[in-house]
Amino acid sequence: MAPTDDATALPLLIFAVTGMGGIGKTALAVETAHQARAKGWFPGGTLFVDLRGYDEDPVTADQAVLALLDALGVRDRDLPPTTERQYDAYRELFAMRRERTLLILDNASDPSQYLPLLPGTDHHRVLITSRDRPNALPIRLIDLETLAPDDSVALVKRALHDTDERDDRAAREPEALRELVDLCGHLPLALQIAAGVLRRRRNRDIASLVAEIREAGDPTSVLDGGSPGTDLYGRSLVLRPVLEASYRRLPADQARLLRLLCLAPGAETGTEAIAALTDLDMGAALSLLEDLAATHLVTPVRDVDRSACASRWRLHDLVRAFGAGVAAGDTGLREEGEAARVRVLEFYCRLADAADDRLRWLPGMPVPERFGDRAAAFAWFDGERAGLVAAVGWAREERYAAMGAWLALCLAEYLLWRRYFDDGVAVAQAAAVAAQRTGNLVGEADAWNNLGAALRETDRAGKAVEAHTRARDLYWAAGERRGEADAWTNLGLALRETGRAEEAIEAHTRARDLCRAAGERRGEADASTGLGLALQDAGRAEEAIEAHIRARDLYQATGDRHREGMAWHNLGLALRVAGRAEEAIEAYGKDVEICRGFEDWYGEGQTLQNLARAHEDAHRPAEARTAYLQAADAYTRASAPTEAAQARTWAAELPT
């Protein structure tokens, strides 16, 4: 904002600080004015007028010019009798004013409030604050965002300490303070109110306020009820009226979209999903979203590789809680919201099914139309994951149970691939409840089977045994033999991880026999894979090698290239145990090549790690070191820093 006297440069005359209500626009504008005055930029001082643009009775430009004339010394008998002459006098005073002045027009909601107040000279500067992005004239925009988490903590900590330096709650309860600022959405106004509540409740800990907000489900109801008072500018420290004022000004179509978006699952939602949620075409939805973004009620989230356009949209947590409360408080709006949830669930089920088909696709199957390749399917899942997982949670409600259970089934393969095991557990648990409620035995069995797989990956093999046993029994009761075979296979894997190798061998043998009887070659391959691992644990290395070779051949015959790679890896393990290091090295090499083709970085890291051990067995430290370092790189790409660090440690421990 520094003024310039360079005749060749276009002076920046008007600035606008924009952002959602409570973001700190006024505080920034006033602090900026103080610092600019201290630096001598504005020897003529600062003129400030609060236009109260979002109050029920905003200040008009005609009213504001009277206040500004008064501040400039024009009052009583000197005041021109007509509005037109008052504006003439106002502009003449600015034109004659030699000392550069800063004019702050605070809290403007409409161009009609500030356009008549702009000085008719380029000598002075104007700073406007607004919740809406002004587009009526060329303006340098400064969009404010919420505070960083550390800054939010510092704000509350400082507020408590400034009131009472003996208040050590922030130091005693750092985790509760972190949770509190998260619940406040890092919005400065909410943080100030929270600090006020804590000052008032000086004998209570921070955790009690956190618990109260969580129980209420709406931070505004707790914070507004516990912190009477005003800020430095005489404004009431309350949240809900700020949000209500912004919502009340919206046109009906924008207000409807905002309400429904507040009901969307997940913190961020894609444009296509929002179109389904609102029952609009993509163009209409995008236009309304852009209008809401201009009011700072939604925030566009730009893709890294498509920075020019937003494909996803995010709501502030407090806006989301407010909008959900508006919908819940009216019967008609509740019905509108329930219909929207059905639409977005249908959308998610349709696209998740198509993306899952692409991930599971093998040669000979119908080619999925929606997603051209695995990368496209993964990209869609990655973008919508939070919303998809949250939407499955709706399955606990009877109305959404069937769709939620199906959506969970469509997510299982993706979540295992991406190693989102905690999400896998949550999704499967919700699906099991939903399927049981609707009496869907096969769906319930699917859910327990997927739950067991996720539990197994999170080192809860005992619980996984229980889950797979329940899945097996449900499949049997439903007469679903293919599912029963899958459950036996997964049960065998879980039994093996609990150290029960002989029981695992029996389970995999049952699965293999069921699949052979049904002519299910891919299922037989899965059972043979598990059988080979269990045989190896039981010390039957040659039988294990035979089982893995059988699995490899079956995967090759069915065109399942990725699982063929897993079979090569497992064959390498068995060969190495049998002392056949050179053959093991060759098998590992085959799997590394396949993993790279699928961008299975975690699988590549595991195989390279075992390849390094095989090289160690063959007394090749240089080759082993290279393989360990390559494994570390693969683990890094898989976002597995612990495994990457361990691989580098092993590389460093090898003799040079």
C-alpha positions in Angstrom: 0.0 0.0 0.0 3.0 2.2 0.1 2.4 5.4 -2.0 4.5 6.0 -5.1 5.5 9.2 -6.8 7.0 7.5 -9.8 5.2 9.1 -12.7 5.8 6.0 -14.9 4.1 3.7 -12.5 0.3 3.3 -12.2 -0.5 4.1 -8.6 -2.5 1.6 -6.6 -5.3 3.8 -5.3 -7.9 1.3 -3.9 -7.3 -1.8 -1.9 -9.9 -4.3 -0.7 -9.4 -6.7 2.2 -11.9 -9.5 1.8 -12.8 -12.7 3.7 -15.6 -14.4 5.6 -17.2 -12.8 8.6 -14.9 -13.0 11.6 -11.7 -13.5 9.7 -10.2 -10.2 11.0 -10.6 -7.8 8.1 -11.2 -4.7 10.3 -8.4 -5.6 12.7 -6.0 -5.9 9.8 -7.2 -2.6 8.2 -6.8 -0.7 11.5 -3.4 -2.2 12.3 -2.2 -1.4 8.7 -3.3 2.2 9.2 -1.4 2.5 12.4 1.8 1.1 10.9 1.5 3.2 7.7 1.0 6.3 9.8 4.0 5.5 11.9 6.1 5.2 8.7 5.0 8.6 7.6 3.0 7.3 4.6 -0.1 9.2 5.4 0.7 12.6 7.1 -2.9 13.6 6.6 -4.0 10.8 8.9 -6.8 8.2 8.6 -10.5 8.6 8.1 -12.6 5.5 9.2 -16.2 4.8 8.6 -18.1 1.6 9.5 -20.6 1.0 6.8 -22.2 -1.9 8.7 -23.0 -3.6 5.4 -24.2 -6.8 6.9 -26.5 -5.4 9.6 -30.2 -5.2 9.1 -29.9 -1.4 8.5 -26.6 -0.8 6.6 -25.1 2.7 6.4 -25.8 4.3 3.1 -23.3 6.4 1.2 -25.4 9.5 1.9 -25.2 8.8 5.7 -21.5 8.1 5.5 -20.6 11.3 3.7 -22.1 13.3 6.5 -19.9 11.4 9.0 -16.8 12.0 6.8 -17.6 15.7 6.4 -17.9 16.0 10.2 -14.5 14.3 10.6 -13.1 16.8 8.1 -14.5 19.7 10.1 -17.6 20.5 8.1 -20.6 20.6 10.3 -23.5 22.6 11.6 -23.9 25.8 9.5 -21.0 24.9 7.3 -22.8 21.7 6.1 -24.3 22.1 2.6 -28.1 21.8 2.6 -28.4 19.2 -0.2 -26.9 15.7 -0.6 -25.5 16.7 -4.0 -23.7 19.7 -2.6 -22.5 17.6 0.3 -20.7 15.3 -2.1 -19.3 18.2 -4.0 -17.9 19.7 -0.8 -16.5 16.2 0.2 -14.6 15.8 -3.1 -13.4 19.4 -3.1 -11.9 18.9 0.4 -10.0 15.8 -0.8 -8.8 17.6 -3.9 -7.5 20.5 -1.8 -6.0 18.2 0.9 -2.2 18.2 0.2 -1.3 15.8 2.9 -1.9 12.2 1.7 -4.8 10.6 3.6 -5.9 7.0 4.0 -9.7 6.4 3.8 -11.0 3.2 5.4 -14.4 2.1 4.3 -15.1 -0.8 6.6 -17.6 -3.6 6.3 -19.1 -2.7 2.9 -21.6 -5.1 1.4 -22.5 -3.3 -1.8 -20.7 -1.0 -4.3 -23.4 1.6 -3.8 -22.1 2.1 -0.2 -18.5 3.0 -1.3 -18.5 4.1 -4.9 -19.9 7.6 -4.1 -17.3 8.0 -1.3 -14.2 7.5 -3.5 -12.1 10.7 -3.6 -11.8 12.2 -7.1 -8.1 12.3 -6.9 -5.2 9.9 -7.2 -3.3 11.6 -4.3 -5.0 9.7 -1.5 -5.6 6.0 -0.9 -8.7 3.9 -0.1 -8.9 0.7 1.9 -12.2 -1.2 1.7 -13.1 -4.3 3.8 -15.9 -6.6 2.7 -17.1 -10.2 2.9 -17.7 -10.0 -0.9 -15.1 -9.6 -3.6 -15.7 -6.1 -5.2 -15.9 -6.2 -9.0 -17.3 -2.8 -9.7 -13.9 -1.2 -10.5 -10.2 -2.1 -10.6 -9.1 -2.9 -7.1 -6.1 -4.7 -5.6 -7.7 -7.6 -3.6 -6.3 -9.1 -0.5 -8.1 -12.3 0.5 -7.8 -13.3 4.1 -7.8 -17.0 5.1 -8.0 -18.6 8.5 -5.0 -18.7 10.8 -2.4 -21.5 10.8 -2.9 -23.9 13.7 0.2 -22.6 15.6 -1.0 -19.0 15.3 -4.4 -20.0 16.5 -2.9 -21.6 19.6 -0.7 -18.5 20.2 -3.7 -16.2 19.9 -5.7 -18.0 22.7 -2.6 -18.5 24.8 -1.7 -14.8 24.6 -5.3 -13.8 25.4 -5.4 -15.9 28.6 -1.9 -14.7 29.7 -2.7 -11.0 29.1 -5.7 -11.3 31.3 -4.0 -13.2 34.1 -0.3 -14.1 33.8 -0.9 -16.9 36.4 -3.3 -18.6 34.0 -1.3 -21.7 33.0 -4.1 -23.7 31.4 -2.7 -23.4 27.9 0.6 -24.8 29.1 -1.0 -27.6 31.1 -3.4 -28.7 28.4 -1.6 -28.3 25.0 -3.6 -31.1 23.4 -7.0 -29.8 24.6 -6.0 -26.3 23.3 -5.1 -27.7 19.9 -8.5 -29.4 19.8 -10.3 -26.3 20.8 -8.7 -24.1 18.1 -9.6 -26.9 15.6 -13.2 -26.8 16.7 -13.1 -23.0 16.2 -12.0 -23.6 12.6 -9.0 -21.2 13.3 -11.3 -18.3 12.7 -10.0 -15.3 14.7 -13.5 -14.2 15.9 -14.3 -17.7 17.1 -10.9 -17.9 18.8 -11.4 -14.6 20.6 -14.8 -15.7 21.8 -13.4 -19.0 23.0 -10.7 -17.1 24.9 -13.4 -15.0 26.4 -15.3 -18.1 27.5 -12.2 -19.5 29.1 -11.5 -16.2 30.9 -15.0 -16.2 32.3 -14.7 -19.9 33.4 -11.3 -19.3 35.0 -11.7 -22.3 37.4 -12.5 -24.8 34.6 -10.1 -26.5 32.4 -9.9 -26.2 28.6 -10.9 -29.8 28.1 -14.4 -29.1 29.6 -15.1 -26.5 26.9 -13.9 -28.9 24.2 -16.2 -31.6 25.6 -19.2 -29.2 25.7 -18.7 -28.1 22.1 -18.3 -31.7 20.9 -21.5 -32.7 22.8 -23.5 -29.7 21.3 -22.2 -30.5 17.8 -22.4 -26.7 16.9 -19.6 -24.5 18.3 -21.7 -21.4 17.8 -24.3 -22.5 20.3 -21.7 -22.9 23.1 -19.4 -20.0 22.3 -22.2 -17.4 21.8 -23.8 -18.5 25.0 -20.7 -18.2 27.1 -19.0 -15.0 26.1 -20.8 -11.7 26.4 -18.8 -8.7 25.5 -17.5 -6.6 22.6 -14.3 -6.3 20.7 -12.0 -3.3 20.4 -14.3 -1.8 17.8 -17.4 -2.0 20.0 -18.9 -4.9 18.1 -20.5 -7.8 19.9 -18.4 -10.9 20.1 -20.9 -13.4 18.7 -20.6 -15.9 15.9 -24.1 -16.9 14.8 -25.4 -13.4 13.8 -22.3 -13.0 11.6 -23.1 -16.2 9.7 -26.8 -15.4 9.7 -26.2 -12.0 8.1 -24.1 -13.5 5.3 -26.7 -16.3 4.7 -29.7 -13.9 4.8 -28.2 -11.8 1.9 -27.9 -14.7 -0.5 -30.3 -15.1 -3.4 -32.6 -18.1 -3.0 -30.6 -20.4 -5.4 -27.3 -19.6 -3.7 -28.8 -20.1 -0.3 -30.2 -23.5 -1.3 -26.8 -24.7 -2.7 -25.1 -23.6 0.5 -27.6 -25.4 2.7 -27.2 -28.6 0.7 -23.4 -28.3 0.5 -23.4 -28.1 4.3 -24.9 -31.6 4.3 -22.4 -33.1 1.9 -20.1 -35.8 3.4 -16.4 -34.9 3.8 -14.6 -31.6 4.2 -14.2 -31.1 0.5 -16.6 -32.0 -2.3 -16.1 -32.2 -6.1 -18.1 -30.1 -8.5 -19.7 -33.2 -10.1 -20.8 -34.5 -6.7 -22.2 -31.1 -5.8 -24.2 -31.1 -9.0 -25.7 -34.4 -8.0 -26.3 -33.2 -4.4 -28.2 -30.1 -5.7 -29.9 -31.8 -8.7 -28.3 -29.2 -11.0 -26.3 -29.5 -14.2 -22.6 -29.0 -13.9 -22.7 -25.5 -15.5 -25.4 -24.2 -13.2 -23.7 -25.7 -10.1 -20.3 -24.3 -11.0 -21.8 -20.8 -11.6 -23.5 -20.8 -8.2 -20.3 -22.1 -6.5 -18.3 -19.3 -8.0 -20.9 -16.8 -6.7 -20.6 -18.2 -3.2 -16.8 -18.2 -3.4 -17.0 -14.4 -4.1 -18.8 -14.1 -0.8 -16.2 -16.2 0.9 -18.8 -18.8 2.1 -17.1 -21.5 0.1 -13.5 -21.9 -0.9 -12.2 -23.3 -4.2 -9.6 -26.0 -3.9 -7.4 -26.0 -7.0 -5.7 -29.2 -8.3 -1.9 -29.0 -8.5 -2.0 -29.8 -12.2 -5.0 -27.6 -13.0 -4.4 -24.4 -11.1 -6.5 -22.3 -13.4 -9.8 -24.0 -12.3 -11.3 -25.4 -9.2 -12.5 -29.0 -9.2 -13.3 -29.2 -5.5 -14.9 -26.9 -2.9 -14.4 -26.6 0.8 -16.7 -25.1 3.5 -15.4 -23.6 6.8 -16.4 -25.9 9.6 -18.4 -23.2 11.3 -20.3 -22.4 8.1 -21.0 -26.1 7.7 -22.4 -26.4 11.3 -24.5 -23.3 10.8 -26.0 -24.5 7.5 -26.7 -27.9 8.8 -28.5 -26.3 11.7 -30.6 -24.2 9.4 -31.7 -27.3 7.5 -32.4 -29.2 10.7 -34.7 -26.5 12.0 -37.3 -26.6 9.3 -39.4 -29.6 8.2 -39.3 -28.7 4.5 -35.6 -28.1 4.6 -35.0 -31.4 6.3 -36.9 -33.2 3.6 -34.9 -31.2 1.0 -31.7 -32.4 2.7 -32.7 -36.0 2.8 -33.5 -36.1 -0.9 -30.1 -34.4 -1.6 -28.3 -37.1 0.4 -30.1 -39.8 -1.6 -28.9 -38.2 -4.8 -25.3 -37.8 -3.8 -25.2 -41.4 -2.5 -26.6 -42.7 -5.8 -23.9 -40.6 -7.6 -21.1 -42.0 -5.4 -22.4 -45.6 -5.7 -22.5 -45.3 -9.5 -19.0 -43.8 -9.9 -17.4 -45.9 -7.2 -18.7 -49.0 -8.8 -17.3 -48.0 -12.1 -13.9 -47.1 -10.6 -13.8 -50.4 -8.6 -14.5 -52.3 -11.9 -11.5 -50.6 -13.4 -9.3 -51.5 -10.5 -10.4 -55.1 -10.6 -10.5 -55.4 -14.4 -8.7 -58.3 -16.1 -8.4 -59.3 -19.7 -11.6 -60.8 -21.0 -13.8 -58.7 -18.8 -16.0 -55.9 -20.2 -14.0 -52.7 -20.4 -15.4 -50.0 -18.0 -16.5 -47.0 -19.9 -16.2 -44.2 -17.3 -12.5 -44.6 -16.4 -10.1 -45.1 -19.2 -7.3 -46.7 -17.0 -6.4 -47.5 -13.4 -4.8 -44.1 -13.0 -8.0 -42.3 -13.7 -9.9 -44.6 -11.3 -7.4 -44.0 -8.5 -7.4 -40.2 -9.2 -11.2 -40.1 -8.7 -11.1 -42.2 -5.6 -8.2 -40.1 -4.2 -10.2 -36.9 -4.7 -13.4 -38.1 -3.2 -12.1 -40.4 -0.5 -13.1 -38.3 2.5 -16.6 -37.8 1.1 -17.0 -41.5 0.2 -15.9 -42.7 3.6 -18.2 -40.2 5.4 -21.1 -41.2 3.1 -20.7 -44.9 4.1 -21.3 -43.7 7.6 -24.8 -42.6 6.6 -25.5 -46.4 6.2 -26.2 -46.5 9.9 -29.5 -44.7 9.1 -32.1 -47.1 7.7 -33.0 -44.9 4.7 -29.4 -45.0 3.4 -28.4 -48.5 4.6 -28.6 -50.4 1.3 -26.7 -47.8 -0.7 -24.2 -47.3 2.1 -23.4 -51.0 2.3 -22.9 -51.2 -1.5 -20.7 -48.2 -1.5 -18.5 -49.8 1.2 -18.1 -52.9 -1.0 -17.0 -50.7 -3.9 -14.4 -49.0 -1.7 -12.7 -52.1 -0.2 -10.2 -52.8 -3.0 -9.2 -49.1 -3.3 -8.7 -48.7 0.4 -6.5 -51.8 0.6 -4.5 -50.7 -2.4 -3.8 -47.2 -1.0 -3.2 -48.7 2.5 -5.9 -46.6 4.2 -6.6 -49.4 6.7 -8.2 -47.3 9.4 -10.7 -46.1 6.8 -11.2 -49.7 5.7 -12.1 -50.7 9.3 -14.6 -47.8 9.7 -16.2 -48.4 6.3 -16.5 -52.2 6.8 -18.0 -51.8 10.3 -20.7 -49.4 9.1 -21.4 -51.7 6.2 -21.9 -54.7 8.5 -24.4 -52.8 10.6 -26.3 -51.6 7.5 -26.4 -55.1 5.9 -27.6 -56.7 9.1 -30.3 -54.1 9.4 -31.6 -54.9 5.9 -31.3 -58.6 6.3 -28.7 -58.9 3.5 -26.6 -62.0 4.5 -24.2 -61.8 1.6 -23.7 -58.1 2.1 -23.0 -58.6 5.8 -20.6 -61.4 5.0 -18.8 -59.1 2.5 -18.5 -56.5 5.1 -17.0 -58.9 7.7 -14.6 -60.3 5.2 -13.4 -56.8 4.3 -13.2 -55.8 8.0 -11.0 -58.8 8.6 -8.6 -57.8 5.8 -8.3 -54.3 7.2 -7.8 -55.6 10.7 -5.1 -58.0 9.5 -3.2 -55.1 8.0 -3.4 -53.1 11.3 -1.8 -55.9 13.3 -5.0 -57.1 14.8 -4.9 -60.7 13.5 -6.9 -62.1 16.4 -9.8 -59.8 15.7 -9.3 -60.6 12.0 -9.7 -64.3 12.7 -13.1 -63.6 14.4 -14.2 -61.4 11.5 -13.3 -63.9 8.8 -14.9 -66.7 10.7 -18.1 -64.8 10.9 -17.9 -64.0 7.2 -17.4 -67.7 6.4 -20.4 -68.7 8.4 -22.6 -66.1 6.8 -21.6 -67.1 3.3 -22.3 -70.7 4.2 -25.8 -69.8 5.5 -26.5 -67.8 2.4 -25.3 -70.7 0.1 -22.6 -68.4 -1.4 -19.8 -70.9 -2.0 -17.5 -68.6 -3.8 -17.7 -66.1 -1.0 -17.2 -68.9 1.5 -14.0 -69.9 -0.3 -12.7 -66.3 -0.1 -13.5 -66.3 3.6 -11.6 -69.5 4.1 -8.6 -68.0 2.3 -8.7 -64.8 4.4 -9.2 -66.8 7.6 -6.1 -68.9 6.7 -4.0 -65.7 6.3 -5.2 -64.4 9.7 -4.6 -67.8 11.4 -1.1 -67.8 10.0 -0.4 -64.3 11.5 -1.4 -65.6 14.9 1.1 -68.4 14.6 -1.4 -71.2 13.9 0.2 -72.5 10.7 -1.4 -76.0 10.7 -4.9 -74.5 11.1 -4.0 -72.0 8.3 -3.0 -74.9 6.0 -6.3 -76.6 6.7 -8.2 -73.4 5.9 -6.4 -72.7 2.6 -6.9 -76.4 1.6 -10.6 -76.0 2.1 -10.6 -72.8 0.1 -8.6 -74.4 -2.7 -10.9 -77.4 -2.9 -14.1 -75.3 -3.0 -12.6 -73.2 -5.9 -11.5 -76.2 -7.8 -14.9 -77.8 -7.6 -16.5 -74.6 -8.9 -13.8 -74.0 -11.6 -12.8 -70.7 -10.0 -9.1 -70.5 -11.1 -8.5 -67.1 -9.6 -9.9 -68.1 -6.3 -7.8 -71.3 -6.4 -4.7 -69.1 -7.1 -5.5 -67.0 -4.0 -5.9 -70.1 -1.9 -2.7 -71.6 -3.2 -0.9 -68.3 -2.4 -2.0 -68.5 1.3 -1.3 -72.3 1.4 2.3 -71.7 0.2 2.9 -69.1 3.0 1.4 -71.4 5.6 3.4 -74.4 4.4 6.6 -72.3 4.5 5.9 -71.4 8.2 5.3 -75.1 8.9 8.8 -75.8 7.6 7.6 -77.6 4.4 9.6 -75.5 2.0 9.4 -77.7 -1.1 5.6 -78.0 -0.8 5.5 -74.2 -0.4 7.4 -73.7 -3.6 5.0 -76.0 -5.5 2.0 -74.0 -4.1 3.5 -70.7 -5.2 4.3 -72.0 -8.6 0.7 -73.2 -9.0 -0.6 -69.8 -7.9 1.8 -68.0 -10.3 0.6 -70.2 -13.2 -3.1 -69.7 -12.4 -2.7 -65.9 -12.2 -0.9 -65.9 -15.5 -3.7 -68.0 -17.0 -6.4 -65.5 -15.8 -4.4 -62.4 -16.8 -4.1 -61.1 -13.3 -0.7 -59.5 -13.7 -0.5 -57.8 -10.3 -1.3 -60.9 -8.4 1.2 -62.8 -10.6 3.8 -60.4 -9.2 2.7 -61.2 -5.7 3.1 -64.9 -6.5 6.6 -64.3 -7.8 7.4 -62.5 -4.6 6.1 -65.3 -2.4 8.0 -67.8 -4.6 11.1 -65.8 -3.9 10.5 -66.1 -0.2 10.2 -69.9 -0.4 13.2 -70.3 -2.6 15.3 -68.2 -0.3 14.3 -70.3 2.7 15.2 -73.4 0.7 18.7 -72.0 0.1 18.1 -71.4 -3.6 19.3 -67.7 -3.6 19.9 -67.3 -7.3 16.4 -68.5 -8.2 15.0 -66.3 -5.4 16.8 -63.2 -6.9 15.3 -64.0 -10.3 11.8 -64.3 -8.8 12.1 -61.0 -6.9 13.2 -59.3 -10.0 10.1 -60.4 -11.8 7.9 -58.9 -9.1 9.8 -55.6 -9.0 9.1 -55.2 -12.7 5.4 -55.9 -12.2 5.1 -53.6 -9.1 6.6 -50.7 -11.0 4.2 -51.2 -13.9 1.3 -50.9 -11.4 2.9 -48.1 -9.4 2.6 -50.3 -6.4 5.4 -48.5 -4.5 4.9 -50.3 -1.2 4.9 -53.7 -2.8 8.0 -52.7 -4.7 9.7 -51.6 -1.5 8.9 -55.0 0.2 10.2 -57.0 -2.7 13.4 -54.9 -3.1 14.0 -55.4 0.7 13.8 -59.1 0.3 15.9 -59.0 -2.8 18.6 -57.2 -0.8 18.5 -60.1 1.8 18.9 -62.6 -1.0 21.9 -60.7 -2.2 23.3 -60.8 1.3 22.8 -64.6 1.4 24.8 -64.7 -1.8 27.5 -62.5 -0.2 27.0 -59.6 -2.5 27.0 -56.6 -0.2 27.2 -54.0 -3.0 24.1 -55.4 -4.7 22.3 -55.7 -1.4 23.1 -52.0 -0.5 21.7 -50.9 -3.9 18.5 -52.9 -3.4 18.0 -51.5 0.2 18.4 -47.9 -1.1 16.0 -48.6 -3.9 13.5 -50.0 -1.4 13.9 -46.9 0.7 13.0 -44.8 -2.4 10.0 -46.9 -3.1 8.8 -46.7 0.5 9.1 -43.0 0.3 6.9 -42.8 -2.8 4.4 -45.0 -0.9 4.4 -42.5 2.1 5.9 -45.1 4.4 8.7 -43.1 6.1 9.3 -45.7 8.9 10.0 -48.5 6.4 12.1 -46.2 4.3 14.3 -45.2 7.2 14.8 -48.8 8.2 15.8 -49.8 4.7 18.5 -47.0 4.7 19.7 -48.2 8.1 20.2 -51.7 6.8 22.0 -50.3 3.8 24.4 -48.4 6.0 25.1 -51.4 8.2 26.5 -53.5 5.2 30.3 -53.8 5.0 31.9 -51.7 2.3 
